[in-house]
Amino acid sequence: MSESPIMKVPKDDPGPREDNLGWAEYFMALAHVTAMRSKDPSTQVGAVIVNPDNKVVGIGYNGFPSMGEIDNDALLNWGKKGDKPIDSK
């Protein structure tokens, strides 16, 4: 019986990459990219929720809930005004 060409691995085959990201690094990178969606000028936060099988079950960032057709960006004071903490965002 002859060998299948599919199963034959060349001797110079380098094998699988060993410098790929681990799960923790991958999910942290995903959280960092997700944080870029935030419109908050001072704090950008991203979150990724993962189950024990390393499957993403939730992802989000600090933003405001959708208000339908209302432009909630126009309603917000994005700057920090005043010397008192109560006057700033």
GUMARSE-779928 format. One record per atom (N, C-alpha, C): residue in one letter; x, y, z. Coordinates in steps of 0.2 Angstrom, whole numbers, plus 5000, padded with zeros to 4 digits. Example, Ala and Ser with C-alpha at 12.3 -4.5 7.8 and 13.67 -1.06 7.14 Angstrom:
// GUMARSE-779928
A506649725039
A506249785039
A506649845039
S506449895035
S506849955036
S506450005039
***
This chain:
// GUMARSE-779928
M500449945000
M500050005000
M500450065000
S500350114996
S500750174995
S500550225000
E500950275002
E500850325007
E500350385003
S499950405007
S499550465004
S499950525004
P499950564999
P500350624998
P500050675004
I499450675006
I499150725010
I499550715017
M499650645019
M499950635026
M500650645026
K500950655020
K501750655020
K501950725022
V502350735027
V502650795029
V503350805027
P503450855023
P504150865021
P504650875027
K505250855026
K505750855032
K505950925034
D505850975029
D506051045031
D505451085033
D504851055034
D504251085037
D504451115044
P504351175045
P504451215051
P503951195057
G503451165055
G502951155060
G502451215062
P502051205067
P501651265068
P502051325071
R501751385071
R502051435074
R502051435081
E502651455084
E502651455092
E502651525095
D502651575090
D502551645093
D501951675093
N501351635092
N500751665092
N500451685099
L499951725099
L499751755106
L499351695110
G499451695116
G499151655121
G498451685121
W497951645124
W497251665125
W497251735129
A497551735135
A497551795139
A497751855135
E498351855131
E498551915127
E498051925121
Y497751875118
Y497251885113
Y496651925116
F496451905121
F495851935124
F495952005127
M496552015129
M496752085131
M496852135125
A497152105120
A497152145114
A496452165111
L496052115111
L495352125109
L494952185114
A495152185120
A494852235125
A495152305123
H495752305122
H496052365120
H495752395113
V495652355108
V495452375102
V494652405103
T494352365107
T493652375109
T493552445112
A494052465117
A494052525120
A494152585116
M494352575110
M494452625105
M493752655102
R493252615104
R492552635101
R492352695106
S492552695112
S492352745117
S492452815114
K491952855115
K492052925113
K492252975119
D492252945125
D492552985131
D493253005130
P493353075130
P494053095129
P494553075135
S494353065140
S494753055146
S494852975148
T494352935147
T494452865149
T494152825144
Q494552775141
Q494252725136
Q494352655140
V493752625140
V493752555143
V493452505139
G493852445138
G493552395134
G493452335139
A492952295137
A492952225141
A492752175137
V493052115138
V492852055135
V492651995140
I492151965139
I491951915144
I491951845140
V492351805143
V492551735140
V492251675144
N492051625141
N491851565145
N492451525146
P492351465150
P492951425151
P493251385145
D492851385139
D493051365133
D493451415128
N493651475131
N493951525128
N493551555122
K492851555123
K492451585118
K492151645121
V492151695116
V491951765118
V491151765119
V490951775125
V490151785126
V489951855127
G490351895128
G490151965129
G490752015127
I490552075124
I491052125123
I490752195123
G491152245126
G490852305127
G491352355128
Y491152425129
Y491552475130
Y491152525134
N491452575137
N491152625141
N490852675136
G490152675135
G489752715131
G489152725134
F488752765131
F488052775133
F487552735129
P487052715133
P486452675129
P486152715124
S485952675119
S485652715113
S485052745115
M484852805112
M484252835114
M483852835108
G483852785104
G483452795097
G483752845093
E483352885090
E483452935085
E483752995088
I483853005095
I484053055098
I484853055098
D485153115096
D485953115096
D486153125103
N486353075107
N486553085114
N487253115114
D487653115109
D488253145109
D488153225109
A487653245106
A487453325106
A487253345113
L486953295117
L486653315124
L487253315129
L487853285128
L488353285133
L488853335133
N489053355139
N489653405140
N490253365140
W490653355135
W491253315135
W491853345138
G491853415139
G492353445142
G492353445150
K492853465153
K492953465160
K492953545162
K492453565164
K492353635166
K492353655173
G492653705176
G492553725183
G493153695187
D493253725193
D493753695197
D493453645202
K492753645203
K492453605208
K492353535204
P492453475208
P492253415205
P491553405202
I491153445206
I490453435204
I490253465197
D490753515195
D490653555189
D490953515183
S491353465185
S491653425179
S491253355178
K491453325173
K491053265171
K491353205175
***
